[in-house]
Amino acid sequence: MQYYSCLFLRRMIDIEEKGRIMNKYDSFLNISGDLYSSPSVRMPDIKKVEELSRRIGINLSDEEVKEYRELMKTFVESFNAVENIPEPTLPVKYPRLPGYRPPVEENPLNAWYWKTNIEGVSEGILKGKSVAIKDNVAVYGVPMMGGSWVLEGYIPEFDATVVTRILDAGGVIKGKSICEDFCCFGMSFNGARGPVLNPYNNTHDAGGSSSGSAVLVANGEVDMAIGGDQGGSIRLPASCCGIVGLKPTYGLVPYTGAQSVELTIDHLGPMAKTVYDCALLLEAIAGYDNGLDPRQPANVSVEKYTEELASSDLTGFTIGILKEGFEHRDSDPRVNELILQCISKVKVAHTEIKDVSVPMHTYGVDLVSCIACVGGVDTIFRGGSNGSGRKGFYSTSMRDAVVRGVQSQPNELSPSVKLKWMVGEYMKHEYRGKYYGKAQNLARLLTAEFDKVFQDVDVIVMPTIPFPPKKIPKKDASISDLFKTASGNNVNTRTFNVTGHPAISINAGFIDDLPIGMMLVGKMFDEKKLLKVAHVFEKLNSTHFNSHQG
């Protein structure tokens, strides 16, 4: 932690004394040698080479061990050459103070991890809007722990792309919101800092893993927030807290500078009280990131999503009711009825409503389990939340911090992270990653099935979560009880992390005075139409969020 603190202090001095903003070619490069670099790569000794050969199953004679060791010198020299070349990082355009960890009286729902007040330009589409950043997204000079004790003390030396874009658009970043441990849980009681509390009933779940972001928006402490979503982690807390949360089309919003769970299912997206504000934030953060994020197609474009919301006319639109989305084992009939009532209200808009079916939807949970567990081993635990095998930006400081923390403090990880790590290691070792590959192959089939449905409908609707928010387990609950509580909450959301379709959760009403979310899913890169339909539903729904806030 010491060298991160020194680095941060030096950077603050640079900004204050030199009166200029640092970018990837300025004084960071001048100070990186002493404060940032890891030790030089050392040659393995004879015993280490023998150990390496045994580890990968190669039998070497004593003479061959010596020969191979000698041949390795050239490669080690290459690694050391790379070590000595300063690397580019992401730009930091706006100065700031580091902020502080808020005391309990400022954080009654435990939704803040860190408070700041970072201002960018004075004008822009987000002028006057306050924004919280999920704590898996890097903010320069602000502590980041990703919901996990093993990362505590890490201070990024760069701003994630979405952070820069928010500041470029006039938004004010008010701090970092609590998230669940390595974003590996769909409920709000799995983070290192303790449970995040539902603003409607403090004994109930607020959803995860973007739990803090949803609560801060719902509680009126910020106007907007950034969430992350690998299996529902924007939409689940949006549902539990009665706000709007959008998982955009895969690749529309750059993931650059955020902790990765698994490259093929990572998403960042907007969260807000209204569809309009969600659309506004999307306008600010979406768009191509100059090749820094391989999730993005080079031709990705940003539309004026808010302009389409001026009209409530859905004439000619077709809305599909997904049969399988209402038929899960744990589906609460009251939730299904509430969602269907909301759908029926849109008939006044001269919109066609039809039933649709995608039987393979029920396998979305299984596909994400295979991809996230097996792929997560390489991405998180071996790749330091960066992974490998891709072009784009890598945060070597984050990689060092995550890997060092995981190796030195594995017992500090939450039960959900431990379980996924064990499952992933088992499947990689015993089955050589076969089921990761098969899940990715099947994901193409699942995507194609939904694309067929979207030839006949504009939007698909279903419950976000098939039951109301559950009670937070007691502190002495068993590991099995923790997982039992979480069972079934992401059965509808996970599908669209593997297909990549945009999906938004809006408030549909309340059951037992707790919010219920309705999820709308759209065509790839057709957020404009998806947001329009969501906006109409929001206006037609007479049960408004604020009428229940207490």
C-alpha positions as a Python dict, from the first residue, in 0.01 Angstrom:
ca = {
    (1, 'M'): (0, 0, 0),
    (2, 'Q'): (291, 234, 72),
    (3, 'Y'): (405, 281, -287),
    (4, 'Y'): (47, 354, -401),
    (5, 'S'): (20, 623, -132),
    (6, 'C'): (356, 773, -235),
    (7, 'L'): (251, 770, -599),
    (8, 'F'): (-74, 945, -517),
    (9, 'L'): (101, 1210, -305),
    (10, 'R'): (354, 1282, -578),
    (11, 'R'): (77, 1320, -834),
    (12, 'M'): (-114, 1562, -615),
    (13, 'I'): (204, 1770, -578),
    (14, 'D'): (255, 1770, -954),
    (15, 'I'): (-97, 1900, -1014),
    (16, 'E'): (-78, 2163, -744),
    (17, 'E'): (274, 2292, -816),
    (18, 'K'): (289, 2270, -1193),
    (19, 'G'): (-71, 2374, -1247),
    (20, 'R'): (-134, 2132, -1526),
    (21, 'I'): (-328, 1812, -1581),
    (22, 'M'): (-134, 1492, -1613),
    (23, 'N'): (-181, 1264, -1914),
    (24, 'K'): (-27, 939, -2022),
    (25, 'Y'): (298, 1102, -2135),
    (26, 'D'): (372, 1346, -1850),
    (27, 'S'): (530, 1316, -1508),
    (28, 'F'): (383, 969, -1448),
    (29, 'L'): (647, 840, -1685),
    (30, 'N'): (920, 1033, -1505),
    (31, 'I'): (849, 887, -1160),
    (32, 'S'): (738, 539, -1260),
    (33, 'G'): (1081, 379, -1227),
    (34, 'D'): (1118, 401, -848),
    (35, 'L'): (761, 410, -723),
    (36, 'Y'): (561, 205, -971),
    (37, 'S'): (778, -66, -1126),
    (38, 'S'): (783, -422, -994),
    (39, 'P'): (1124, -585, -930),
    (40, 'S'): (1326, -689, -1234),
    (41, 'V'): (1273, -1041, -1365),
    (42, 'R'): (1533, -1277, -1222),
    (43, 'M'): (1676, -1591, -1376),
    (44, 'P'): (1542, -1916, -1229),
    (45, 'D'): (1793, -2136, -1056),
    (46, 'I'): (1842, -2504, -1135),
    (47, 'K'): (1586, -2618, -876),
    (48, 'K'): (1324, -2379, -1016),
    (49, 'V'): (1375, -2510, -1371),
    (50, 'E'): (1336, -2867, -1244),
    (51, 'E'): (1018, -2766, -1064),
    (52, 'L'): (883, -2597, -1376),
    (53, 'S'): (945, -2904, -1590),
    (54, 'R'): (770, -3131, -1341),
    (55, 'R'): (476, -2890, -1316),
    (56, 'I'): (405, -2910, -1688),
    (57, 'G'): (481, -3284, -1712),
    (58, 'I'): (815, -3274, -1897),
    (59, 'N'): (1093, -3518, -1802),
    (60, 'L'): (1440, -3362, -1825),
    (61, 'S'): (1782, -3502, -1748),
    (62, 'D'): (2019, -3304, -1528),
    (63, 'E'): (2213, -3194, -1834),
    (64, 'E'): (1896, -3087, -2016),
    (65, 'V'): (1788, -2881, -1716),
    (66, 'K'): (2114, -2686, -1739),
    (67, 'E'): (2076, -2638, -2116),
    (68, 'Y'): (1720, -2512, -2091),
    (69, 'R'): (1814, -2276, -1810),
    (70, 'E'): (2087, -2127, -2026),
    (71, 'L'): (1845, -2086, -2319),
    (72, 'M'): (1594, -1906, -2097),
    (73, 'K'): (1836, -1616, -2051),
    (74, 'T'): (1742, -1454, -2380),
    (75, 'F'): (1375, -1455, -2288),
    (76, 'V'): (1441, -1314, -1943),
    (77, 'E'): (1642, -1035, -2105),
    (78, 'S'): (1336, -950, -2317),
    (79, 'F'): (1115, -930, -2009),
    (80, 'N'): (1366, -702, -1841),
    (81, 'A'): (1382, -482, -2151),
    (82, 'V'): (1005, -442, -2137),
    (83, 'E'): (1029, -371, -1765),
    (84, 'N'): (1247, -69, -1832),
    (85, 'I'): (1022, 91, -2096),
    (86, 'P'): (770, 341, -1948),
    (87, 'E'): (415, 235, -2033),
    (88, 'P'): (125, 458, -2138),
    (89, 'T'): (-179, 478, -1912),
    (90, 'L'): (-522, 639, -1933),
    (91, 'P'): (-540, 1018, -1914),
    (92, 'V'): (-632, 1218, -1606),
    (93, 'K'): (-784, 1547, -1717),
    (94, 'Y'): (-923, 1700, -1399),
    (95, 'P'): (-756, 1763, -1061),
    (96, 'R'): (-921, 1650, -740),
    (97, 'L'): (-868, 1590, -372),
    (98, 'P'): (-874, 1227, -256),
    (99, 'G'): (-1195, 1254, -51),
    (100, 'Y'): (-1269, 1044, 257),
    (101, 'R'): (-1434, 734, 395),
    (102, 'P'): (-1771, 857, 529),
    (103, 'P'): (-1863, 788, 892),
    (104, 'V'): (-2174, 588, 977),
    (105, 'E'): (-2387, 898, 1032),
    (106, 'E'): (-2319, 1001, 669),
    (107, 'N'): (-2373, 651, 539),
    (108, 'P'): (-2678, 500, 714),
    (109, 'L'): (-2753, 246, 440),
    (110, 'N'): (-2385, 154, 396),
    (111, 'A'): (-2401, 246, 26),
    (112, 'W'): (-2094, 473, 7),
    (113, 'Y'): (-1742, 333, 0),
    (114, 'W'): (-1572, 669, -48),
    (115, 'K'): (-1693, 1029, -84),
    (116, 'T'): (-1541, 1283, -321),
    (117, 'N'): (-1635, 1596, -513),
    (118, 'I'): (-1469, 1578, -854),
    (119, 'E'): (-1572, 1842, -1105),
    (120, 'G'): (-1499, 1850, -1477),
    (121, 'V'): (-1615, 2105, -1731),
    (122, 'S'): (-1874, 2363, -1630),
    (123, 'E'): (-2109, 2292, -1922),
    (124, 'G'): (-2240, 1980, -2090),
    (125, 'I'): (-2537, 1744, -2102),
    (126, 'L'): (-2472, 1632, -1743),
    (127, 'K'): (-2437, 1984, -1603),
    (128, 'G'): (-2569, 1991, -1247),
    (129, 'K'): (-2594, 1610, -1225),
    (130, 'S'): (-2430, 1428, -934),
    (131, 'V'): (-2294, 1082, -1009),
    (132, 'A'): (-2173, 785, -802),
    (133, 'I'): (-1920, 542, -949),
    (134, 'K'): (-1937, 172, -867),
    (135, 'D'): (-1622, 72, -681),
    (136, 'N'): (-1508, -168, -951),
    (137, 'V'): (-1438, 133, -1176),
    (138, 'A'): (-1109, 319, -1135),
    (139, 'V'): (-1105, 685, -1033),
    (140, 'Y'): (-762, 843, -1020),
    (141, 'G'): (-635, 913, -670),
    (142, 'V'): (-942, 761, -500),
    (143, 'P'): (-910, 433, -303),
    (144, 'M'): (-1065, 130, -470),
    (145, 'M'): (-1133, -211, -319),
    (146, 'G'): (-1391, -368, -551),
    (147, 'G'): (-1591, -489, -253),
    (148, 'S'): (-1302, -710, -139),
    (149, 'W'): (-1059, -693, 152),
    (150, 'V'): (-783, -833, -70),
    (151, 'L'): (-777, -512, -277),
    (152, 'E'): (-799, -266, 10),
    (153, 'G'): (-532, 5, -13),
    (154, 'Y'): (-515, 13, -394),
    (155, 'I'): (-524, 365, -541),
    (156, 'P'): (-552, 383, -924),
    (157, 'E'): (-324, 617, -1114),
    (158, 'F'): (-577, 668, -1398),
    (159, 'D'): (-942, 746, -1467),
    (160, 'A'): (-1160, 483, -1633),
    (161, 'T'): (-1296, 605, -1966),
    (162, 'V'): (-1652, 640, -1835),
    (163, 'V'): (-1523, 860, -1552),
    (164, 'T'): (-1351, 1096, -1796),
    (165, 'R'): (-1661, 1108, -2015),
    (166, 'I'): (-1886, 1197, -1721),
    (167, 'L'): (-1653, 1483, -1624),
    (168, 'D'): (-1627, 1592, -1990),
    (169, 'A'): (-2008, 1615, -1996),
    (170, 'G'): (-2033, 1839, -1689),
    (171, 'G'): (-2121, 1576, -1430),
    (172, 'V'): (-1988, 1590, -1075),
    (173, 'I'): (-1855, 1267, -925),
    (174, 'K'): (-1960, 1249, -561),
    (175, 'G'): (-1784, 926, -472),
    (176, 'K'): (-1750, 550, -502),
    (177, 'S'): (-2044, 322, -423),
    (178, 'I'): (-2014, -8, -237),
    (179, 'C'): (-2024, -323, -448),
    (180, 'E'): (-2014, -693, -368),
    (181, 'D'): (-1687, -884, -341),
    (182, 'F'): (-1529, -884, -689),
    (183, 'C'): (-1884, -821, -820),
    (184, 'C'): (-1955, -1192, -777),
    (185, 'F'): (-2297, -1186, -610),
    (186, 'G'): (-2647, -1075, -704),
    (187, 'M'): (-2753, -966, -356),
    (188, 'S'): (-2634, -692, -121),
    (189, 'F'): (-2477, -882, 170),
    (190, 'N'): (-2156, -1016, 18),
    (191, 'G'): (-1921, -717, 27),
    (192, 'A'): (-1628, -671, 263),
    (193, 'R'): (-1783, -364, 422),
    (194, 'G'): (-2103, -538, 526),
    (195, 'P'): (-2455, -545, 384),
    (196, 'V'): (-2601, -258, 185),
    (197, 'L'): (-2954, -191, 309),
    (198, 'N'): (-3271, -159, 104),
    (199, 'P'): (-3401, 202, 130),
    (200, 'Y'): (-3763, 80, 162),
    (201, 'N'): (-3701, -176, 431),
    (202, 'N'): (-3358, -187, 592),
    (203, 'T'): (-3391, -555, 677),
    (204, 'H'): (-3418, -653, 310),
    (205, 'D'): (-3182, -707, 20),
    (206, 'A'): (-3094, -412, -205),
    (207, 'G'): (-2971, -631, -492),
    (208, 'G'): (-2618, -672, -620),
    (209, 'S'): (-2355, -639, -721),
    (210, 'S'): (-2411, -267, -798),
    (211, 'S'): (-2585, -243, -463),
    (212, 'G'): (-2446, 91, -346),
    (213, 'S'): (-2513, 262, -679),
    (214, 'A'): (-2881, 165, -670),
    (215, 'V'): (-2932, 266, -307),
    (216, 'L'): (-2764, 606, -349),
    (217, 'V'): (-2990, 685, -646),
    (218, 'A'): (-3301, 552, -473),
    (219, 'N'): (-3225, 746, -157),
    (220, 'G'): (-3175, 1071, -349),
    (221, 'E'): (-2807, 1107, -253),
    (222, 'V'): (-2703, 1125, -620),
    (223, 'D'): (-2889, 1181, -945),
    (224, 'M'): (-2719, 902, -1135),
    (225, 'A'): (-2472, 620, -1095),
    (226, 'I'): (-2251, 387, -1293),
    (227, 'G'): (-2317, 17, -1244),
    (228, 'G'): (-2148, -297, -1370),
    (229, 'D'): (-2327, -605, -1496),
    (230, 'Q'): (-2195, -959, -1561),
    (231, 'G'): (-2510, -1151, -1470),
    (232, 'G'): (-2767, -891, -1375),
    (233, 'S'): (-2569, -665, -1144),
    (234, 'I'): (-2721, -342, -1276),
    (235, 'R'): (-3075, -468, -1322),
    (236, 'L'): (-3108, -669, -998),
    (237, 'P'): (-3038, -377, -760),
    (238, 'A'): (-3242, -146, -983),
    (239, 'S'): (-3536, -383, -936),
    (240, 'C'): (-3489, -414, -559),
    (241, 'C'): (-3455, -37, -511),
    (242, 'G'): (-3726, 79, -750),
    (243, 'I'): (-3503, 269, -991),
    (244, 'V'): (-3401, 237, -1357),
    (245, 'G'): (-3094, 37, -1455),
    (246, 'L'): (-2974, -34, -1808),
    (247, 'K'): (-2732, -302, -1920),
    (248, 'P'): (-2644, -168, -2265),
    (249, 'T'): (-2567, -375, -2570),
    (250, 'Y'): (-2236, -556, -2527),
    (251, 'G'): (-1966, -314, -2638),
    (252, 'L'): (-2171, 6, -2656),
    (253, 'V'): (-2014, 148, -2337),
    (254, 'P'): (-1637, 104, -2299),
    (255, 'Y'): (-1523, -111, -2007),
    (256, 'T'): (-1177, 46, -2011),
    (257, 'G'): (-1036, 94, -1663),
    (258, 'A'): (-1284, -127, -1475),
    (259, 'Q'): (-1222, -456, -1295),
    (260, 'S'): (-1306, -737, -1531),
    (261, 'V'): (-1490, -1051, -1420),
    (262, 'E'): (-1491, -1216, -1764),
    (263, 'L'): (-1425, -1038, -2091),
    (264, 'T'): (-1724, -1176, -2281),
    (265, 'I'): (-1991, -1084, -2024),
    (266, 'D'): (-1858, -755, -1880),
    (267, 'H'): (-2084, -449, -1910),
    (268, 'L'): (-2094, -98, -1760),
    (269, 'G'): (-2415, 102, -1771),
    (270, 'P'): (-2626, 384, -1630),
    (271, 'M'): (-2855, 383, -1326),
    (272, 'A'): (-3098, 663, -1240),
    (273, 'K'): (-3443, 737, -1100),
    (274, 'T'): (-3596, 793, -1442),
    (275, 'V'): (-3560, 650, -1790),
    (276, 'Y'): (-3478, 999, -1915),
    (277, 'D'): (-3180, 1040, -1682),
    (278, 'C'): (-3065, 688, -1769),
    (279, 'A'): (-3076, 780, -2137),
    (280, 'L'): (-2893, 1105, -2068),
    (281, 'L'): (-2609, 931, -1886),
    (282, 'L'): (-2588, 674, -2165),
    (283, 'E'): (-2537, 955, -2416),
    (284, 'A'): (-2242, 1075, -2212),
    (285, 'I'): (-2062, 744, -2161),
    (286, 'A'): (-2135, 540, -2477),
    (287, 'G'): (-1918, 526, -2786),
    (288, 'Y'): (-1594, 391, -2928),
    (289, 'D'): (-1281, 411, -2712),
    (290, 'N'): (-1017, 416, -2985),
    (291, 'G'): (-936, 48, -2962),
    (292, 'L'): (-870, 42, -2587),
    (293, 'D'): (-1161, -197, -2527),
    (294, 'P'): (-1183, -502, -2758),
    (295, 'R'): (-1546, -554, -2656),
    (296, 'Q'): (-1637, -268, -2890),
    (297, 'P'): (-1689, -286, -3266),
    (298, 'A'): (-1503, -3, -3441),
    (299, 'N'): (-1824, 130, -3595),
    (300, 'V'): (-2016, 163, -3267),
    (301, 'S'): (-2210, 490, -3267),
    (302, 'V'): (-2394, 700, -3009),
    (303, 'E'): (-2742, 834, -3067),
    (304, 'K'): (-2940, 1113, -2903),
    (305, 'Y'): (-3134, 868, -2689),
    (306, 'T'): (-3320, 1140, -2499),
    (307, 'E'): (-3470, 1294, -2814),
    (308, 'E'): (-3684, 988, -2881),
    (309, 'L'): (-3843, 1017, -2538),
    (310, 'A'): (-4033, 1334, -2626),
    (311, 'S'): (-4308, 1128, -2789),
    (312, 'S'): (-4518, 859, -2621),
    (313, 'D'): (-4650, 723, -2948),
    (314, 'L'): (-4585, 351, -2979),
    (315, 'T'): (-4809, 302, -3281),
    (316, 'G'): (-4673, 16, -3486),
    (317, 'F'): (-4461, -124, -3203),
    (318, 'T'): (-4488, -492, -3107),
    (319, 'I'): (-4414, -606, -2753),
    (320, 'G'): (-4345, -969, -2675),
    (321, 'I'): (-4424, -1137, -2343),
    (322, 'L'): (-4157, -1402, -2288),
    (323, 'K'): (-4331, -1717, -2174),
    (324, 'E'): (-4025, -1868, -2003),
    (325, 'G'): (-3961, -1549, -1806),
    (326, 'F'): (-4276, -1613, -1601),
    (327, 'E'): (-4237, -1986, -1542),
    (328, 'H'): (-3939, -2029, -1313),
    (329, 'R'): (-3956, -2265, -1019),
    (330, 'D'): (-3938, -1977, -770),
    (331, 'S'): (-4169, -1738, -955),
    (332, 'D'): (-4408, -1553, -724),
    (333, 'P'): (-4758, -1537, -882),
    (334, 'R'): (-4800, -1187, -741),
    (335, 'V'): (-4493, -1065, -931),
    (336, 'N'): (-4614, -1222, -1255),
    (337, 'E'): (-4957, -1065, -1212),
    (338, 'L'): (-4811, -721, -1143),
    (339, 'I'): (-4590, -734, -1455),
    (340, 'L'): (-4879, -847, -1673),
    (341, 'Q'): (-5095, -564, -1537),
    (342, 'C'): (-4824, -316, -1634),
    (343, 'I'): (-4800, -464, -1983),
    (344, 'S'): (-5176, -437, -2030),
    (345, 'K'): (-5163, -61, -1972),
    (346, 'V'): (-4968, -5, -2291),
    (347, 'K'): (-5265, -120, -2502),
    (348, 'V'): (-5393, 235, -2492),
    (349, 'A'): (-5089, 329, -2700),
    (350, 'H'): (-5215, 118, -2995),
    (351, 'T'): (-4934, -128, -2955),
    (352, 'E'): (-4953, -495, -3044),
    (353, 'I'): (-4881, -736, -2761),
    (354, 'K'): (-4805, -1100, -2830),
    (355, 'D'): (-4672, -1404, -2647),
    (356, 'V'): (-4327, -1527, -2750),
    (357, 'S'): (-4122, -1827, -2645),
    (358, 'V'): (-3749, -1901, -2632),
    (359, 'P'): (-3713, -2235, -2448),
    (360, 'M'): (-3336, -2200, -2436),
    (361, 'H'): (-3375, -1889, -2216),
    (362, 'T'): (-3381, -2116, -1912),
    (363, 'Y'): (-3021, -2220, -1983),
    (364, 'G'): (-2888, -1864, -1953),
    (365, 'V'): (-2801, -1919, -1588),
    (366, 'D'): (-2603, -2232, -1672),
    (367, 'L'): (-2410, -2069, -1954),
    (368, 'V'): (-2303, -1776, -1737),
    (369, 'S'): (-2201, -2018, -1460),
    (370, 'C'): (-1967, -2200, -1699),
    (371, 'I'): (-1826, -1881, -1850),
    (372, 'A'): (-1789, -1681, -1529),
    (373, 'C'): (-1643, -1962, -1315),
    (374, 'V'): (-1392, -2099, -1564),
    (375, 'G'): (-1315, -1773, -1741),
    (376, 'G'): (-1307, -1590, -1409),
    (377, 'V'): (-1012, -1800, -1291),
    (378, 'D'): (-800, -1662, -1575),
    (379, 'T'): (-948, -1313, -1563),
    (380, 'I'): (-960, -1240, -1189),
    (381, 'F'): (-733, -1476, -1000),
    (382, 'R'): (-454, -1529, -1251),
    (383, 'G'): (-510, -1214, -1455),
    (384, 'G'): (-563, -964, -1174),
    (385, 'S'): (-906, -850, -1299),
    (386, 'N'): (-749, -781, -1640),
    (387, 'G'): (-727, -1122, -1800),
    (388, 'S'): (-517, -1173, -2111),
    (389, 'G'): (-539, -1265, -2479),
    (390, 'R'): (-685, -934, -2592),
    (391, 'K'): (-581, -599, -2734),
    (392, 'G'): (-645, -275, -2548),
    (393, 'F'): (-559, -118, -2215),
    (394, 'Y'): (-426, -327, -1926),
    (395, 'S'): (-389, -183, -1578),
    (396, 'T'): (-67, -340, -1453),
    (397, 'S'): (-104, -167, -1116),
    (398, 'M'): (-448, -322, -1067),
    (399, 'R'): (-319, -659, -1179),
    (400, 'D'): (-37, -643, -924),
    (401, 'A'): (-271, -536, -644),
    (402, 'V'): (-534, -802, -714),
    (403, 'V'): (-294, -1092, -761),
    (404, 'R'): (-87, -996, -458),
    (405, 'G'): (-401, -966, -245),
    (406, 'V'): (-550, -1293, -365),
    (407, 'Q'): (-224, -1479, -302),
    (408, 'S'): (-162, -1330, 42),
    (409, 'Q'): (-518, -1313, 178),
    (410, 'P'): (-732, -1582, 9),
    (411, 'N'): (-918, -1653, 333),
    (412, 'E'): (-1049, -1295, 330),
    (413, 'L'): (-1252, -1361, 17),
    (414, 'S'): (-1628, -1396, 51),
    (415, 'P'): (-1801, -1735, 27),
    (416, 'S'): (-1931, -1661, -324),
    (417, 'V'): (-1585, -1575, -456),
    (418, 'K'): (-1427, -1879, -287),
    (419, 'L'): (-1690, -2108, -435),
    (420, 'K'): (-1655, -1971, -789),
    (421, 'W'): (-1276, -1993, -766),
    (422, 'M'): (-1288, -2356, -648),
    (423, 'V'): (-1540, -2455, -916),
    (424, 'G'): (-1341, -2277, -1186),
    (425, 'E'): (-1010, -2434, -1083),
    (426, 'Y'): (-1169, -2778, -1066),
    (427, 'M'): (-1323, -2748, -1412),
    (428, 'K'): (-1004, -2613, -1567),
    (429, 'H'): (-784, -2880, -1413),
    (430, 'E'): (-1011, -3181, -1454),
    (431, 'Y'): (-1186, -3092, -1782),
    (432, 'R'): (-933, -2852, -1940),
    (433, 'G'): (-1184, -2573, -1992),
    (434, 'K'): (-1401, -2778, -2226),
    (435, 'Y'): (-1726, -2647, -2082),
    (436, 'Y'): (-1616, -2286, -2110),
    (437, 'G'): (-1576, -2340, -2482),
    (438, 'K'): (-1903, -2527, -2513),
    (439, 'A'): (-2090, -2257, -2321),
    (440, 'Q'): (-1951, -1993, -2557),
    (441, 'N'): (-2064, -2202, -2855),
    (442, 'L'): (-2411, -2242, -2708),
    (443, 'A'): (-2424, -1869, -2636),
    (444, 'R'): (-2427, -1812, -3012),
    (445, 'L'): (-2730, -2038, -3044),
    (446, 'L'): (-2909, -1857, -2762),
    (447, 'T'): (-2832, -1522, -2922),
    (448, 'A'): (-2965, -1643, -3256),
    (449, 'E'): (-3288, -1765, -3096),
    (450, 'F'): (-3358, -1423, -2952),
    (451, 'D'): (-3258, -1251, -3275),
    (452, 'K'): (-3527, -1460, -3449),
    (453, 'V'): (-3787, -1337, -3201),
    (454, 'F'): (-3675, -979, -3257),
    (455, 'Q'): (-3767, -1013, -3623),
    (456, 'D'): (-4131, -1003, -3509),
    (457, 'V'): (-4120, -788, -3195),
    (458, 'D'): (-3946, -467, -3092),
    (459, 'V'): (-3915, -536, -2720),
    (460, 'I'): (-3949, -841, -2494),
    (461, 'V'): (-4086, -805, -2139),
    (462, 'M'): (-4061, -1020, -1823),
    (463, 'P'): (-4000, -978, -1448),
    (464, 'T'): (-3649, -865, -1363),
    (465, 'I'): (-3651, -1085, -1049),
    (466, 'P'): (-3929, -1344, -1016),
    (467, 'F'): (-3992, -1264, -647),
    (468, 'P'): (-3983, -962, -411),
    (469, 'P'): (-3656, -866, -235),
    (470, 'K'): (-3568, -1114, 38),
    (471, 'K'): (-3455, -1050, 392),
    (472, 'I'): (-3083, -1010, 451),
    (473, 'P'): (-2955, -1322, 631),
    (474, 'K'): (-2840, -1292, 990),
    (475, 'K'): (-2470, -1255, 1065),
    (476, 'D'): (-2445, -1613, 1190),
    (477, 'A'): (-2614, -1764, 883),
    (478, 'S'): (-2439, -2066, 736),
    (479, 'I'): (-2270, -2056, 398),
    (480, 'S'): (-2546, -2279, 261),
    (481, 'D'): (-2812, -2041, 390),
    (482, 'L'): (-2642, -1747, 217),
    (483, 'F'): (-2654, -1923, -116),
    (484, 'K'): (-3008, -2048, -58),
    (485, 'T'): (-3122, -1688, -6),
    (486, 'A'): (-2962, -1584, -335),
    (487, 'S'): (-3099, -1876, -534),
    (488, 'G'): (-3307, -1784, -836),
    (489, 'N'): (-3275, -1408, -833),
    (490, 'N'): (-3086, -1387, -1164),
    (491, 'V'): (-3272, -1648, -1368),
    (492, 'N'): (-3403, -1386, -1612),
    (493, 'T'): (-3112, -1144, -1619),
    (494, 'R'): (-2817, -1373, -1689),
    (495, 'T'): (-2934, -1473, -2036),
    (496, 'F'): (-2867, -1129, -2177),
    (497, 'N'): (-2512, -1114, -2050),
    (498, 'V'): (-2425, -1402, -2281),
    (499, 'T'): (-2638, -1282, -2574),
    (500, 'G'): (-2533, -918, -2535),
    (501, 'H'): (-2882, -773, -2597),
    (502, 'P'): (-2963, -448, -2416),
    (503, 'A'): (-3189, -494, -2112),
    (504, 'I'): (-3340, -237, -1878),
    (505, 'S'): (-3521, -272, -1544),
    (506, 'I'): (-3785, -19, -1446),
    (507, 'N'): (-4012, -5, -1145),
    (508, 'A'): (-4343, -188, -1202),
    (509, 'G'): (-4496, -129, -860),
    (510, 'F'): (-4471, -267, -507),
    (511, 'I'): (-4550, -588, -322),
    (512, 'D'): (-4537, -584, 57),
    (513, 'D'): (-4409, -224, 23),
    (514, 'L'): (-4100, -345, -163),
    (515, 'P'): (-4018, -252, -525),
    (516, 'I'): (-4070, -494, -812),
    (517, 'G'): (-3880, -457, -1138),
    (518, 'M'): (-3997, -516, -1493),
    (519, 'M'): (-3726, -599, -1747),
    (520, 'L'): (-3748, -494, -2109),
    (521, 'V'): (-3503, -637, -2363),
    (522, 'G'): (-3432, -491, -2707),
    (523, 'K'): (-3248, -554, -3029),
    (524, 'M'): (-2872, -520, -3046),
    (525, 'F'): (-2764, -154, -3043),
    (526, 'D'): (-3127, -39, -3052),
    (527, 'E'): (-3119, 135, -2712),
    (528, 'K'): (-3312, 423, -2865),
    (529, 'K'): (-3623, 213, -2919),
    (530, 'L'): (-3579, 19, -2593),
    (531, 'L'): (-3556, 339, -2389),
    (532, 'K'): (-3861, 483, -2566),
    (533, 'V'): (-4075, 184, -2476),
    (534, 'A'): (-3944, 185, -2119),
    (535, 'H'): (-4024, 556, -2094),
    (536, 'V'): (-4383, 495, -2206),
    (537, 'F'): (-4427, 217, -1951),
    (538, 'E'): (-4283, 446, -1686),
    (539, 'K'): (-4540, 715, -1768),
    (540, 'L'): (-4832, 474, -1787),
    (541, 'N'): (-4752, 309, -1459),
    (542, 'S'): (-4956, 500, -1202),
    (543, 'T'): (-4756, 363, -905),
    (544, 'H'): (-4465, 606, -894),
    (545, 'F'): (-4140, 546, -709),
    (546, 'N'): (-4156, 855, -491),
    (547, 'S'): (-4506, 782, -360),
    (548, 'H'): (-4364, 485, -170),
    (549, 'Q'): (-4034, 627, -53),
    (550, 'G'): (-4009, 652, 318),
}
